[in-house]
């Protein structure tokens, strides 16, 4: 039985790209938000889910920070 500190597993990952877009619009002007297409070098297409945040500047900033932190929680290996 091994009783020492756990071994660290180092995972080498390729450089990553975070794709995002931001735009402020009057909240009562938006009727629909859809996925945005991303073209990949291999000819395939990926989709980026678009999200909306509403509120004051401070509320939007707080929601955006929380959303970004939650996004990276999906990828603990990064």
PALUM-785895 format. One record per atom (N, C-alpha, C): residue in one letter; atom name; x, y, z. Coordinates in Angstrom, 2 decimals. Each point is the difference from the previous one (the first is absolute). Layout:
// residues N
REC   code   site      east     north        up
REC      A     CA         X         Y         Z
...
This chain:
// residues 78
REC   code   site      east     north        up
REC      X      N      0.85     -1.18      0.00
REC      X     CA     -0.85      1.18      0.00
REC      X      C      0.90      1.24      0.00
REC      X      N     -0.31      0.93     -0.88
REC      X     CA      0.76      1.24     -0.13
REC      X      C     -0.58      1.02      0.98
REC      X      N      0.85      0.56      0.86
REC      X     CA     -0.48      0.96      1.00
REC      X      C      0.54      1.40     -0.20
REC      X      N      0.84      0.19     -1.01
REC      X     CA      0.57      1.32     -0.26
REC      X      C     -1.00      0.91     -0.68
REC      X      N      0.45      1.20     -0.36
REC      X     CA     -0.89      0.94     -0.68
REC      X      C     -0.44     -0.58     -1.34
REC      X      N     -1.19      0.37     -0.45
REC      X     CA     -0.47     -0.52     -1.29
REC      X      C      0.87      0.52     -1.13
REC      X      N      0.18     -0.83     -1.01
REC      X     CA      0.78      0.42     -1.17
REC      X      C     -0.82      0.97     -0.83
REC      X      N      0.67      1.03     -0.47
REC      X     CA     -0.66      0.95     -0.87
REC      X      C      0.04     -0.51     -1.42
REC      X      N     -1.12      0.06     -0.66
REC      X     CA     -0.07     -0.41     -1.39
REC      X      C     -0.01      1.27     -0.84
REC      X      N      1.01      0.18     -0.79
REC      X     CA      0.10      1.19     -0.84
REC      X      C     -0.55     -0.33     -1.37
REC      X      N     -0.98      0.77     -0.41
REC      X     CA     -0.63     -0.21     -1.30
REC      X      C      0.44      1.12     -0.91
REC      X      N      0.61     -0.37     -1.12
REC      X     CA      0.41      1.01     -0.97
REC      X      C     -1.16      0.26     -0.95
REC      X      N     -0.44      1.23     -0.07
REC      X     CA     -1.11      0.35     -0.87
REC      X      C      0.50      0.99     -1.05
REC      X      N     -0.63     -0.06     -1.15
REC      X     CA      0.30      0.96     -1.05
REC      X      C     -0.45      1.39      0.47
REC      X      N      0.53      1.02     -0.63
REC      X     CA     -0.50      1.34      0.29
REC      X      C     -1.48      0.03     -0.32
REC      X      N     -0.74      0.72      0.80
REC      X     CA     -1.45      0.06     -0.15
REC      X      C     -0.41      1.40     -0.46
REC      X      N     -1.18      0.09     -0.56
REC      X     CA     -0.57      1.29     -0.40
REC      X      C     -1.39      0.10      0.61
REC      X      N     -0.27      1.04      0.74
REC      X     CA     -1.33      0.26      0.53
REC      X      C     -0.71      0.92     -0.99
REC      X      N     -1.11     -0.48     -0.55
REC      X     CA     -0.76      0.79     -0.97
REC      X      C     -1.17      0.65      0.73
REC      X      N     -0.11      1.30     -0.10
REC      X     CA     -1.10      0.69      0.65
REC      X      C     -0.33      1.28     -0.75
REC      X      N     -1.17      0.53      0.26
REC      X     CA     -0.41      1.26     -0.58
REC      X      C     -0.81      0.79      1.02
REC      X      N      0.10      1.30     -0.07
REC      X     CA     -0.73      0.86      0.92
REC      X      C     -0.66      1.13     -0.78
REC      X      N     -1.20      0.32      0.38
REC      X     CA     -0.67      1.16     -0.59
REC      X      C     -1.10      0.44      0.95
REC      X      N     -0.07      1.27      0.28
REC      X     CA     -1.06      0.55      0.84
REC      X      C     -1.12      0.52     -0.89
REC      X      N     -1.21     -0.44      0.30
REC      X     CA     -1.20      0.44     -0.72
REC      X      C     -1.09      0.30      1.03
REC      X      N     -0.96      0.84     -0.36
REC      X     CA     -1.13      0.21      0.92
REC      X      C     -0.72     -1.34      0.21
REC      X      N     -0.25     -0.37      1.26
REC      X     CA     -0.55     -1.32      0.29
REC      X      C     -1.38     -0.23     -0.62
REC      X      N     -0.76      1.06     -0.21
REC      X     CA     -1.33     -0.19     -0.60
REC      X      C      0.03     -0.06     -1.52
REC      X      N      1.18      0.06     -0.61
REC      X     CA      0.13     -0.06     -1.46
REC      X      C      0.29     -1.42     -0.50
REC      X      N      0.42     -0.90      0.88
REC      X     CA      0.43     -1.33     -0.43
REC      X      C     -1.20     -0.94     -0.03
REC      X      N     -0.16     -0.68     -1.14
REC      X     CA     -1.08     -0.98     -0.12
REC      X      C      0.52     -1.44     -0.03
REC      X      N      1.24     -0.19     -0.44
REC      X     CA      0.55     -1.35     -0.09
REC      X      C      1.52      0.04     -0.05
REC      X      N      0.63     -0.99      0.64
REC      X     CA      1.45     -0.15     -0.04
REC      X      C      0.27     -1.44     -0.39
REC      X      N      0.85     -0.20     -1.02
REC      X     CA      0.30     -1.36     -0.45
REC      X      C      1.48     -0.31      0.14
REC      X      N      0.35     -1.25     -0.32
REC      X     CA      1.40     -0.41      0.03
REC      X      C      0.77      0.70     -1.11
REC      X      N      1.29      0.22      0.23
REC      X     CA      0.87      0.60     -1.01
REC      X      C      0.88     -1.09     -0.60
REC      X      N      0.14     -0.02     -1.34
REC      X     CA      0.84     -1.02     -0.62
REC      X      C      1.49      0.37      0.06
REC      X      N      0.83     -1.04      0.10
REC      X     CA      1.45      0.17     -0.04
REC      X      C      0.53     -0.99     -1.03
REC      X      N      0.72      0.47     -0.99
REC      X     CA      0.59     -0.87     -1.03
REC      X      C      1.36     -0.49      0.48
REC      X      N      0.23     -1.32     -0.09
REC      X     CA      1.26     -0.59      0.42
REC      X      C      0.89     -0.29     -1.20
REC      X      N      1.30     -0.09      0.21
REC      X     CA      0.95     -0.24     -1.08
REC      X      C     -0.27     -1.30     -0.75
REC      X      N     -0.55     -1.00      0.70
REC      X     CA     -0.25     -1.28     -0.64
REC      X      C     -1.27      0.00     -0.85
REC      X      N     -0.62      1.17     -0.16
REC      X     CA     -1.19      0.13     -0.82
REC      X      C     -1.31     -0.19      0.76
REC      X      N      0.10     -0.47      1.22
REC      X     CA     -1.21     -0.21      0.80
REC      X      C     -0.44      1.32      0.63
REC      X      N     -1.18     -0.04      0.58
REC      X     CA     -0.54      1.19      0.66
REC      X      C     -0.33     -0.34      1.44
REC      X      N      0.30      0.91      0.91
REC      X     CA     -0.38     -0.13      1.40
REC      X      C     -1.01      1.10      0.29
REC      X      N     -0.73     -0.15      1.08
REC      X     CA     -0.98      1.01      0.40
REC      X      C      0.39      0.58      1.36
REC      X      N     -0.19      1.28      0.16
REC      X     CA      0.24      0.66      1.27
REC      X      C     -1.35      0.42      0.56
REC      X      N     -0.30     -0.47      1.19
REC      X     CA     -1.26      0.37      0.64
REC      X      C      0.10      1.44      0.47
REC      X      N     -0.96      0.80     -0.39
REC      X     CA     -0.03      1.39      0.42
REC      X      C     -0.81      0.11      1.28
REC      X      N      0.40      0.90      0.88
REC      X     CA     -0.69      0.21      1.27
REC      X      C     -0.38      1.46      0.12
REC      X      N     -1.02      0.26      0.77
REC      X     CA     -0.39      1.39      0.25
REC      X      C      0.05      0.28      1.49
REC      X      N      0.42      1.20      0.35
REC      X     CA      0.03      0.48      1.37
REC      X      C     -0.70      1.35      0.02
REC      X      N     -0.85      0.21      0.97
REC      X     CA     -0.72      1.28      0.09
REC      X      C      0.21      0.62      1.36
REC      X      N     -0.09      1.31      0.04
REC      X     CA      0.12      0.72      1.26
REC      X      C      0.82      1.25     -0.17
REC      X      N      0.41      0.55      1.11
REC      X     CA      0.87      1.18     -0.04
REC      X      C      1.40     -0.43     -0.41
REC      X      N      0.87      0.97     -0.23
REC      X     CA      1.39     -0.30     -0.36
REC      X      C      0.63     -0.90      1.06
REC      X      N     -0.19      0.34      1.25
REC      X     CA      0.59     -0.77      1.10
REC      X      C     -0.57     -1.42      0.06
REC      X      N     -1.33     -0.12     -0.19
REC      X     CA     -0.64     -1.32      0.02
REC      X      C      0.49     -0.87     -1.15
REC      X      N      0.13      0.58     -1.17
REC      X     CA      0.48     -0.75     -1.17
REC      X      C      1.44     -0.44      0.22
REC      X      N      0.85      0.89      0.53
REC      X     CA      1.39     -0.37      0.26
REC      X      C      0.08     -1.17      0.99
REC      X      N     -0.82      0.05      1.06
REC      X     CA      0.00     -1.07      1.00
REC      X      C     -0.47     -1.31     -0.62
REC      X      N     -1.08      0.05     -0.78
REC      X     CA     -0.52     -1.21     -0.65
REC      X      C      1.00     -0.58     -0.98
REC      X      N      0.68      0.87     -0.74
REC      X     CA      0.99     -0.45     -0.98
REC      X      C      1.17     -0.70      0.69
REC      X      N      0.48      0.58      1.09
REC      X     CA      1.10     -0.62      0.75
REC      X      C     -0.42     -1.37      0.54
REC      X      N     -1.19     -0.08      0.56
REC      X     CA     -0.52     -1.27      0.52
REC      X      C     -0.14     -1.03     -1.11
REC      X      N     -0.51      0.44     -1.14
REC      X     CA     -0.18     -0.90     -1.15
REC      X      C      1.33     -0.52     -0.51
REC      X      N      1.01      0.86     -0.07
REC      X     CA      1.32     -0.39     -0.48
REC      X      C      0.64     -1.00      0.96
REC      X      N     -0.12      0.26      1.29
REC      X     CA      0.54     -0.93      1.00
REC      X      C     -0.69     -1.37     -0.11
REC      X      N     -1.32      0.01     -0.18
REC      X     CA     -0.75     -1.25     -0.13
REC      X      C      0.40     -0.75     -1.27
REC      X      N      0.27      0.72     -1.07
REC      X     CA      0.43     -0.62     -1.26
REC      X      C      1.28     -0.81      0.21
REC      X      N      0.98      0.59      0.69
REC      X     CA      1.26     -0.69      0.21
REC      X      C     -0.13     -1.14      1.01
REC      X      N     -1.05      0.00      0.82
REC      X     CA     -0.25     -1.13      0.89
REC      X      C     -0.31     -1.27     -0.80
REC      X      N     -0.50      0.15     -1.23
REC      X     CA     -0.28     -1.15     -0.87
REC      X      C      1.29     -0.66     -0.47
REC      X      N      1.11      0.72      0.07
REC      X     CA      1.29     -0.50     -0.49
REC      X      C      1.04      0.04      1.11
REC      X      N     -0.13     -0.83      1.04
REC      X     CA      0.94      0.07      1.11
REC      X      C      1.43     -0.39     -0.37
REC      X      N      0.16     -0.68     -1.14
REC      X     CA      1.35     -0.42     -0.41
REC      X      C      0.81      1.14     -0.58
REC      X      N     -0.60      1.14     -0.25
REC      X     CA      0.74      1.14     -0.58
REC      X      C      0.79      0.68      1.10
